[in-house]
Each structure stands twice: as C-alpha cells, then as structure tokens.
C-alpha cells in the first residue's frame, strides 16, 4: 500500500489565493487535502467546500500555531503517513511538493523543510532586507544551540512523517508564530532527522506576512525557545515540552472523510 500523504492548508482569509494554491498542487497529491479555517472573515470556507476539501473550522481565531495543531491532529486521525503543510496564500510554490516528500518516502529524514536561503534568491522573490538579515541571524543562533545545521528555521513550507508528529508534544507549543521554531526544537531534542530543499517564495499584497512590529516580538520569541532548549539539553532545567510524547490512541476519523 502506498503511503498516505495529506496536504494541510492552515487558512485565514485565503479566499483570494486559494484557487491559485490548489492549482499548483500536483494531481497525484490532490486526493487528500485538509483546510483548517481560523475564523476567517471572508468566504474561505465556502470556497474550500466548493473545491471538495475536508474543512475544519475554528469558531474563534486560535492563531497560526493553533491552526497547525488542528491540521496535524486531524491528519493523524485520518491515518496520514506524511503531512505536508502548504500556506494557502500562494506564497510558496506547491509544485515543489514532490521534492519535499521524496526524502520522507525514501526514509532519509523525519522532516523536510523548504528553504528560501538554500534556493539562493530570497531577495529576488521580494523578501524585505530587514527580514532577510533577521532570518540569517536567528537561524545561525539556532544552529549554534541545536549543534546541527539548517539554512532556515522560519519557512512555512514543510513536510513531516507520522513518526515526527507523534513523537513531539504539539499541544505544549504556542498558538502563535513561534510554533514553527518550537516544533523544530522538539525534533532536535528527540534526535529526529531533517533535510532541506531549495525553494523560492512570492511576496505580494495578498500573501500573508507579519509586519515589523510582530516580527520583533517573533524574534524575541525565538530567542526564548532557544534558551529553553539549551537549558533542557544541558540539564539545568528540564521541560516536558521537549520530551518524547506518549503515544495515545486517536479517535478514528469518520469513514466518509475522504470518499
């Protein structure tokens, strides 16, 4: 039996870009697509249902990290072997999904990240200079703390194995943007393996992006995650957040979920 690959779309006001994102997902990956709507104020949910996606709705906005938690929990209930996160704002090129999943299918890694830095053209894609330099500095600091090398820890284009998502404690992480750094730190703490593939991104008005003020808060949040990780690994303070999860049986998905 072929591994079940589920594409998850953490959505907030994505009605203007959802069709373009879906059009780029290769046909062989379109069988299982979940959209989690984080209390959008536009017609994202209506559009997603029109396209036949499995839709989960948050009655109130839970944040980017909270959205991902639902994405991954629901994917595991649906017996996913691999979960690919694609932002439905069309910022990431979904045609690259096969490149992202190949190392997981070949059992070469537990997680694969698309890297704008490895792609070599982040500024050409429209990334602001201040965001580029902050990205480089924070990633370099993470590499020092993790003692492993990644070219970028901030990408929102990622793929995880079931093993990865069942090992880490998803619900111990933030509901905000630093969730992305926390789930990496959890994988590092549990000796899970990573690969990266080069990607390019698009920056345009409809693409979601946090402003400078939120980015500063995010940057300090990353430093907080790295500090906690260092304290945990050195044994000064142990945090349950970085311990391996105890696998609990999940409530089975309804039989009609993907029919």
LUMTORLUM-860096 format. One record per residue: x, y, z of N, C-alpha, C in turn; residue in three letters. Coordinates in steps of 0.05 Angstrom, whole numbers, padded with zeros to 5 digits, always signed. Each point is the difference from the previous one (the first is absolute). Layout:
N
XYZXYZXYZALA;...
This chain:
259
+00017-00024+00000-00017+00024+00000+00017+00025+00000UNK;-00006+00019-00017+00015+00025-00001-00005+00016+00025UNK;+00021+00015+00009-00004+00017+00023-00021+00021-00005UNK;-00016+00006+00021-00021+00021-00003+00013+00027+00006UNK;+00000+00017-00020+00010+00027+00003-00023+00020+00001UNK;-00001+00015+00022-00022+00019+00003+00012+00028-00002UNK;-00012+00017-00016+00008+00028-00002-00018+00016+00019UNK;+00013+00017+00017-00016+00016+00019+00004+00030-00007UNK;-00022+00014+00000+00000+00029-00006-00010+00015+00024UNK;+00018+00012+00016-00008+00017+00023-00009+00027-00011UNK;-00026+00005+00001-00012+00023-00015-00011+00022+00018UNK;+00005+00024-00008-00013+00024+00011-00004+00020-00022UNK;-00025+00005-00007-00006+00019-00021+00016-00006-00026UNK;-00003-00024-00009+00015-00010-00024-00017-00002-00025UNK;-00023+00012+00000-00019-00003-00023+00012+00010-00026UNK;+00016+00022+00001+00011+00011-00024+00023-00016-00013UNK;+00011-00018+00016+00024-00015-00010-00004-00030+00000UNK;-00021-00010+00012-00004-00029+00003+00000-00014-00027UNK;-00014+00011-00020-00001-00014-00026+00027-00002-00013UNK;+00017+00020+00003+00026+00000-00012+00018-00021+00014UNK;-00003-00002+00026+00016-00019+00015-00008-00029-00007UNK;-00026-00005-00002-00009-00027-00007+00008-00007-00028UNK;+00000+00019-00018+00007-00006-00028+00029-00009-00002UNK;+00017+00008+00019+00028-00008-00002+00006-00027+00014UNK;-00018-00010+00015+00005-00026+00013-00002-00022-00021UNK;+00022-00015-00003+00000-00021-00021-00024-00018+00003UNK;-00012-00009-00023-00024-00017+00001+00002-00024+00018UNK;+00024-00013+00001+00002-00024+00016+00000+00005+00030UNK;+00001+00026+00008-00001+00007+00028-00027+00013+00007UNK;-00019+00000-00017-00025+00014+00005-00022-00017+00012UNK;+00006-00025+00005-00020-00018+00011-00008+00006+00029UNK;+00020+00007+00015-00004+00006+00029+00009+00028+00006UNK;-00018+00019+00002+00006+00028+00007-00019+00009+00022UNK;+00012+00010+00022-00014+00010+00022+00004+00031+00002UNK;-00021+00015+00004+00003+00028+00005-00012+00006+00028UNK;+00016+00013+00017-00009+00008+00026-00003+00030+00000UNK;-00025+00009+00003-00005+00029-00001+00000+00012+00028UNK;+00016+00021+00003+00003+00012+00027-00018+00024+00003UNK;-00026-00004-00002-00020+00021+00003+00004+00022-00020UNK;+00002-00007-00025+00003+00020-00021-00025+00018-00001UNK;+00004+00024-00010-00022+00019-00004-00008+00002-00029UNK;+00013-00016-00017-00008+00000-00029-00013-00027-00005UNK;-00002-00008-00025-00014-00025-00008+00019-00023-00005UNK;+00022-00001+00016+00019-00022-00003-00013-00027+00003UNK;-00017-00004+00020-00013-00025+00005-00018-00008-00023UNK;-00015+00019-00010-00018-00006-00022+00015-00009-00024UNK;+00022+00013-00006+00017-00007-00023+00012-00028+00003UNK;+00010-00005+00024+00013-00026+00006-00020-00023-00004UNK;-00024+00004+00010-00020-00021-00004-00008-00003-00029UNK;+00000+00022-00015-00006-00002-00028+00020-00017-00015UNK;+00025+00002+00009+00022-00016-00012+00001-00029+00010UNK;-00018-00006+00019-00001-00028+00010+00021-00006+00021UNK;+00011+00020+00013+00020-00005+00021-00014-00009+00026UNK;+00015-00014+00017-00010-00005+00027+00006+00025+00016UNK;-00021+00011+00012+00003+00026+00014-00006-00002+00030UNK;+00017+00011+00016-00004+00003+00028+00000+00030+00007UNK;-00020+00008+00016-00003+00029+00006+00005+00005+00029UNK;+00017+00020+00006+00002+00010+00027-00021+00022+00005UNK;-00016-00003+00020-00021+00021+00005+00012+00027+00007UNK;+00023-00001+00013+00015+00025+00006+00029-00003-00010UNK;+00013+00022-00004+00027-00001-00011+00019-00011+00021UNK;+00014-00021-00007+00019-00013+00019+00029+00007-00006UNK;+00005+00013-00022+00028+00007-00007+00013-00021-00018UNK;+00022+00007-00011+00014-00016-00020+00008-00027+00012UNK;+00011+00000+00024+00008-00025+00013-00024-00017+00007UNK;-00021+00012+00010-00025-00014+00006-00012-00013-00024UNK;+00002+00014-00023-00010-00011-00025+00016-00025-00008UNK;+00026+00001+00003+00017-00023-00007-00006-00024+00018UNK;-00006+00005+00025-00006-00022+00018-00024-00016-00010UNK;-00021+00015-00008-00023-00013-00012+00007-00015-00025UNK;+00015+00013-00018+00009-00013-00025+00013-00027+00006UNK;+00018-00001+00018+00015-00025+00005-00016-00021+00015UNK;-00015+00009+00020-00017-00019+00015-00020-00013-00019UNK;-00013+00015-00017-00020-00011-00018+00013-00018-00021UNK;+00023+00007-00009+00015-00017-00019+00007-00027+00012UNK;+00009+00000+00025+00007-00025+00013-00025-00017+00004UNK;-00023+00013+00007-00025-00015+00002-00007-00014-00026UNK;+00007+00013-00022-00006-00011-00027+00022-00018-00010UNK;+00017-00008+00019+00021-00021-00006+00021+00010-00020UNK;+00007+00025+00001+00021+00010-00018+00027-00013+00007UNK;+00015-00007-00021+00027-00009+00003+00019+00024-00003UNK;-00007+00019-00017+00015+00024-00004-00019+00024-00001UNK;+00007+00022+00013-00016+00024+00000+00016+00023-00012UNK;-00011+00013-00020+00014+00023-00013-00016+00025+00006UNK;+00013+00020+00012-00013+00026+00005+00006+00019-00023UNK;-00021+00010-00012+00002+00021-00021-00017+00023+00008UNK;+00011+00024+00001-00017+00024+00006-00018+00005-00024UNK;-00026+00004+00004-00018+00005-00022+00000+00029-00010UNK;+00021+00015+00008+00002+00028-00010+00016+00003-00025UNK;+00008-00024-00011+00015-00001-00026+00028+00012+00002UNK;+00010+00002+00024+00028+00010+00003+00020-00021-00007UNK;-00006-00025+00006+00018-00022-00006-00009-00015-00025UNK;+00019-00010-00015-00006-00014-00026-00007-00029+00006UNK;-00026-00006-00001-00009-00027+00007+00008-00021-00020UNK;+00010+00008-00024+00010-00020-00019+00025-00014+00011UNK;+00011+00011+00021+00025-00012+00012-00007-00022+00020UNK;-00025-00006+00005-00007-00021+00019+00014-00027-00004UNK;+00002-00010-00025+00015-00025-00004+00029+00001+00010UNK;+00013+00023-00004+00027+00003+00009+00001-00001+00031UNK;-00020+00011+00013-00001+00001+00029-00005-00028+00012UNK;-00017-00016-00014-00007-00026+00011+00020-00023-00006UNK;+00016+00004-00021+00018-00022-00009+00018-00011+00022UNK;+00013+00018+00016+00018-00012+00021-00016-00015+00021UNK;-00025+00008+00005-00017-00014+00020-00008-00027-00011UNK;-00008-00001-00026-00008-00025-00012+00024-00020-00002UNK;+00024+00011-00002+00024-00017-00001+00012-00006+00027UNK;-00014+00009+00021+00008-00005+00028+00028+00013+00006UNK;+00005+00023-00012+00025+00014+00003-00002+00022+00021UNK;-00024+00007+00009-00003+00021+00020-00028-00003+00013UNK;-00003+00013+00023-00026+00001+00013-00015+00026-00006UNK;+00014+00020-00009-00013+00025-00008+00016+00013-00022UNK;-00014+00013-00018+00014+00015-00022-00012+00028-00001UNK;+00018+00019-00002-00008+00028-00001+00008+00013-00027UNK;-00018+00016-00011+00008+00016-00022+00016+00024+00010UNK;+00023+00005-00012+00017+00022+00009+00004+00021-00021UNK;-00008+00025+00007+00004+00022-00018+00029+00007-00003UNK;+00016-00005+00021+00028+00006+00000+00015-00020-00018UNK;-00008-00025+00002+00013-00021-00017-00007+00005-00029UNK;-00023+00012-00005-00008+00007-00027+00018+00021-00012UNK;+00012+00017+00018+00020+00019-00009-00011+00026-00011UNK;-00027+00004+00000-00011+00024-00011-00022+00012+00017UNK;+00004+00001+00026-00022+00011+00017-00007+00029-00006UNK;+00020+00016-00005-00005+00029-00005-00013+00004-00027UNK;+00007-00017-00019-00012+00003-00027-00030-00006+00001UNK;-00008-00017+00019-00028-00007+00003-00016+00022+00014UNK;+00014+00021+00010-00013+00022+00013+00002+00001+00030UNK;+00016-00018+00012+00003+00001+00029+00013+00027+00008UNK;-00012+00014+00019+00012+00025+00010+00028-00005+00011UNK;+00018+00020-00003+00028-00003+00010+00001-00005+00030UNK;-00017+00014+00015+00001-00004+00029-00009-00028+00008UNK;-00018-00011-00015-00009-00027+00006+00021-00020-00008UNK;+00014+00005-00022+00022-00018-00009+00022-00001+00021UNK;+00009+00023+00010+00022+00000+00019-00009-00012+00027UNK;-00025+00005+00009-00010-00012+00024-00001-00031-00003UNK;-00009-00009-00023-00002-00028-00006+00028-00013+00003UNK;+00020+00012-00013+00027-00011+00001+00011-00001+00028UNK;-00003+00022+00015+00011+00001+00027-00014-00020+00019UNK;-00026-00001+00000-00014-00018+00017+00006-00029-00006UNK;+00002-00006-00026+00006-00028-00008+00028-00007+00009UNK;+00019+00018-00003+00028-00005+00009+00001-00006+00030UNK;-00015+00016+00016-00001-00005+00028-00013-00027+00007UNK;-00020-00007-00015-00013-00026+00004+00019-00023-00006UNK;+00016+00003-00021+00020-00021-00006+00020-00003+00022UNK;+00008+00022+00012+00019-00002+00023-00012-00015+00023UNK;-00025+00006+00006-00013-00012+00023-00007-00030-00006UNK;-00010-00005-00024-00008-00027-00007+00024-00018-00006UNK;+00022+00012-00007+00024-00015-00009-00005-00017-00024UNK;-00018+00009-00016-00006-00012-00026-00005+00023-00020UNK;+00003-00005-00025-00001+00022-00020-00025+00000-00017UNK;-00014+00022+00001-00022+00005-00019+00005+00028-00012UNK;-00008+00003-00025+00003+00027-00013-00022+00019+00007UNK;-00023-00011+00010-00023+00017+00007-00018-00015+00019UNK;-00009+00014+00021-00018-00012+00020-00028+00013-00001UNK;-00004+00018-00020-00025+00016+00000-00019-00007-00023UNK;+00007-00018-00017-00017-00006-00023-00026-00012+00009UNK;-00022+00007-00014-00026-00011+00005-00007-00022-00020UNK;+00019-00010-00015-00005-00021-00020+00015-00025+00010UNK;-00014-00019+00012+00013-00022+00015-00015-00026-00005UNK;+00015-00022+00005-00012-00027-00001+00010-00016+00024UNK;-00018-00014+00013+00007-00017+00023-00009-00028-00004UNK;+00014-00019+00012-00009-00027+00001-00019-00003+00024UNK;-00016-00021-00001-00017-00007+00023+00016-00003+00025UNK;+00023-00013-00003+00018-00004+00023+00007+00026+00013UNK;+00007+00020-00016+00007+00027+00011-00023+00012+00016UNK;-00024+00000-00012-00023+00013+00012-00010-00014+00025UNK;+00005-00026+00001-00008-00016+00024+00020+00002+00022UNK;+00025+00006-00007+00021+00002+00020+00000+00026+00015UNK;-00005+00022-00014+00001+00027+00013-00027+00006+00014UNK;+00002+00017+00020-00023+00008+00016-00012+00026-00012UNK;-00017-00004-00020-00011+00022-00015-00015+00020+00018UNK;-00015-00011+00019-00018+00017+00016+00015+00016+00021UNK;+00026-00006+00004+00016+00015+00019+00012+00026-00013UNK;-00004+00002-00026+00011+00023-00015-00019+00024-00001UNK;+00011+00022-00007-00016+00025-00002-00021-00001-00022UNK;-00021+00015+00003-00020+00004-00021+00008+00022-00020UNK;+00023+00012+00005+00009+00023-00016+00021-00010-00020UNK;+00014+00020-00012+00019-00006-00022+00024-00016+00010UNK;+00008+00001+00025+00024-00014+00009-00004-00030+00001UNK;-00025-00009-00006-00005-00029-00002+00020-00013-00019UNK;+00006+00014-00022+00018-00012-00020+00028-00006+00011UNK;+00009+00018+00017+00027-00004+00013-00002-00022+00021UNK;-00022+00000+00015-00003-00019+00022-00001-00029-00011UNK;-00014-00004-00022-00002-00027-00010+00027-00010-00011UNK;+00016+00018-00009+00027-00007-00008+00017-00007+00024UNK;-00002+00016+00021+00016-00005+00025-00008-00027+00012UNK;-00026-00006-00001-00009-00026+00010+00012-00023-00016UNK;+00001+00003-00026+00012-00021-00017+00030-00003+00006UNK;+00014+00023+00003+00028-00001+00007+00005-00014+00027UNK;-00017+00006+00019+00003-00011+00027-00004-00031+00000UNK;-00015-00009-00020-00006-00029-00001+00015-00014-00023UNK;+00021+00013-00009+00019-00011-00020-00014-00009-00026UNK;-00021+00015-00008-00013-00005-00025+00017+00013-00022UNK;-00003-00009-00025+00018+00009-00021-00014+00019-00019UNK;+00016+00017-00012-00010+00022-00017+00015+00001-00027UNK;-00015+00008-00020+00013+00008-00025-00014+00025-00010UNK;+00014+00014-00019-00011+00024-00012+00001-00002-00030UNK;-00019+00013-00013+00001+00002-00029-00003+00030-00008UNK;+00013+00008-00022-00002+00028-00008-00027+00008-00010UNK;-00010+00023+00008-00025+00011-00010+00003+00030-00004UNK;-00018+00011-00015-00003+00029-00002-00028+00008+00009UNK;-00003+00024+00009-00026+00009+00010-00008+00026-00014UNK;-00026+00005+00002-00011+00024-00013-00010+00019+00022UNK;+00005+00025-00003-00010+00020+00018-00018+00019-00016UNK;-00025+00001+00007-00019+00017-00014-00022+00008+00020UNK;-00017+00019-00005-00019+00010+00020-00018-00021+00013UNK;-00009-00020-00016-00018-00020+00012+00015-00021+00016UNK;+00026-00002-00002+00015-00020+00015+00003+00009+00029UNK;-00005-00019+00018+00001+00008+00029+00029+00004+00008UNK;+00004+00020+00017+00026+00006+00010-00002+00017+00025UNK;+00015-00006+00021-00002+00016+00024+00016+00025-00003UNK;-00010+00022+00012+00013+00026-00003+00025+00001+00017UNK;+00014+00024-00001+00025+00003+00014-00004-00004+00030UNK;-00021+00013+00011-00004-00002+00029-00004-00029+00009UNK;-00018-00015-00014-00004-00028+00007+00025-00016-00004UNK;+00016+00008-00020+00025-00015-00005+00020+00003+00023UNK;+00001+00024+00012+00017+00004+00023-00008-00018+00023UNK;-00026-00001+00005-00011-00017+00021+00007-00029-00006UNK;-00004-00008-00025+00007-00027-00009+00029-00006+00005UNK;+00018+00019-00007+00028-00004+00004+00008-00005+00029UNK;-00012+00015+00018+00005-00005+00029-00012-00027+00008UNK;-00022-00007-00012-00012-00026+00006+00019-00023-00008UNK;+00013+00003-00023+00019-00020-00009+00023-00003+00020UNK;+00010+00023+00010+00022+00000+00019-00009-00014+00026UNK;-00026+00003+00007-00010-00013+00023-00001-00031-00003UNK;-00008-00008-00024+00000-00029-00006+00028-00012+00001UNK;+00019+00014-00012+00028-00009+00000+00011-00002+00029UNK;-00007+00020+00016+00009+00000+00028-00011-00024+00015UNK;-00026-00006-00003-00012-00023+00013+00012-00026-00010UNK;+00005-00001-00026+00012-00025-00011+00028-00004+00012UNK;+00016+00021+00002+00027-00002+00011-00001-00009+00029UNK;-00018+00012+00016-00003-00008+00028-00008-00029+00002UNK;-00017-00009-00018-00009-00028+00001+00023-00019-00007UNK;+00014+00006-00021+00021-00018-00010+00024-00001+00019UNK;+00005+00022+00014+00022+00000+00019-00008-00012+00027UNK;-00026-00005+00004-00010-00012+00024-00004+00020+00023UNK;+00003+00026-00005-00004+00020+00021-00030+00001+00008UNK;-00017+00000-00020-00029-00001+00004-00012-00018-00021UNK;-00015-00019+00008-00013-00018-00019-00028+00009-00006UNK;-00007+00001-00026-00027+00008-00008-00014-00023-00013UNK;-00024-00006+00009-00016-00022-00012-00005+00005-00030UNK;+00000+00025-00008-00005+00008-00028+00019-00014-00018UNK;+00025-00006+00009+00020-00011-00017+00004-00030+00004UNK;-00017-00012+00016+00002-00029+00004-00017-00014-00022UNK;+00006-00025-00004-00016-00015-00020-00028-00004+00010UNK;-00019+00002-00018-00028-00003+00007-00007-00029+00005UNK;-00019-00004+00018-00011-00027+00004-00022-00003-00020UNK;+00003-00020-00017-00020-00004-00022-00026-00010+00012UNK;-00021+00015-00005-00027-00007+00009-00017-00006-00024UNK;-00018-00019+00003-00018-00007-00023-00017+00024-00007UNK;-00002+00007-00026-00016+00022-00009-00028-00010-00007UNK;-00019+00018+00003-00027-00006-00008+00000-00004-00030UNK;-00011-00022-00010+00001-00005-00029-00017+00020-00015UNK;+00010+00006-00024-00015+00019-00018-00025-00014-00010UNK;-00020+00016-00007-00024-00012-00012+00007-00014-00027UNK;-00013-00022-00006+00006-00016-00023-00004+00015-00026UNK;-00018+00020+00000-00005+00015-00024+00019+00023-00004UNK;+00020+00003+00016+00017+00024-00001+00012+00005-00027UNK;+00010-00020-00014+00012+00004-00026-00012-00018-00020UNK;-00025+00001-00004-00013-00017-00020-00010+00017-00023UNK;
